[in-house]
Amino acid sequence: MKKHNFSAGPCILPSSVLKQASNAVINFDNLDLSLLEISHRSSSFVSVMEHAKELALEHLGLQNKGYKALFLQGGASMEFLMVAYNFLENKAGYTNTGTWSDKAIKEAKLFGDVVELASSKHANFNYIPKDYTVPSGLDFFHCTSNNTIFGTQMNEFPQTDCPLICDMSSDIFSRKLDFEKFDLIYAGAQKNMGPAGTTLVVVKEDVLGQVSRKIPSMLDYKVHISKDSMFNTPAVFPVYVSMLTLSWLKEQGGISAIEILNNQKAELLYTEIDRNPLFKGFVANKEDRSKMNATFSLLDDSHTDVFDGLWQQAGINGLNGHRSVGGYRASMYNALSIESVKVLVDAMQNLENKV
């Protein structure tokens, strides 16, 4: 029996997607060839790439609205660099809400003036700053919608008169947002969409081409758009699995339907964290809690061995917290069932009964 996978990434994937992907590794599209063996320029794979991009735009409600979807390589970490290369001429604004936004700021500083408009670093990123405004005249404003390590999530996004850019790596396709207010969204596939190896970028095409610097071809969004994500050999298997996952999401009813389930899972777990006298949540404000990554710890570390034994015996995987936070982290991505969350809650209640 498969374990209840709360891993923060690479993430849990739907069982039907894993089965389809497994079959494709052996015999893809009835070609009597593996997906791993065919040319990325073959009609069979080109149709995969096109369908994956179409599904991404469809789920976000951005078809025929001037946006292009790309599947690139290098992870979200490469996007920290590419965003600055393509947009930063003079000054950019960032909010610093976690490890990954901190890294994005570091890369951007190589290209121009970067202003941290708000930060929760002083509190080990245990809340989302809200008391700030985005000044006019910036080249762009960058934020991170969900912070995987610390378990915080933005619920409101500021008004800007410049391109609004967001790293949605760990909550893409998990909830309804007005995605049209964003000029560029990027997300590493391995947190909620597919295996590691590809990154989704959705960009409004008319915001590109504004910087004076020459951009290396591999880092130029316009080049990748012109080549339909095929400027270099794409990550064939991750793109294919991402397409399958996006198709699976459509079968579930899309973002609207999956958001309902995600809310139910988060409510179930956070209710237990708040109720159980042996546990405490990491995030300072309940309204900042992530629906994707719940971070919590034991009030008394002497119970650690017993609790670890309980959740491991229950078939739970990937519950240990990141070293920056400690404790536990339950990642509840789209494909995680509510039954898995119930198993975790049962383990927490079993601990309470034992001590």
Secondary structure, 3 states (H helix, E strand, C coil): CCCEECCCCCCCCCHHHHHHHHHHHHCCCCCCCCCCCCCCCCHHHHHHHHHHHHHHHHHHCCCCCCEEEEEECCHHHHHHHHHHHHHCCCEEEEEECCHHHHHHHHHHCCCCEEEEEEECHHHCCCCCCCCCCCCCCCCCEEEECEECCCCEECCCCCCCCCCEEEECCCCCCCCCCCHHHCCEEEEEHHHCCCCCCCEEEEEEHHHCCCCCCCCCHHHCHHHHHHCCCCCCCCCHHHHHHHHHHHHHHHHCCHHHHHHHHHHHHHHHHHHHHHHCCCEEECCCCHHHECCCEEEEEECCHHHHHHHHHHHHHCCEECCECCCCCCCEEEECCCCCCHHHHHHHHHHHHHHHHHC
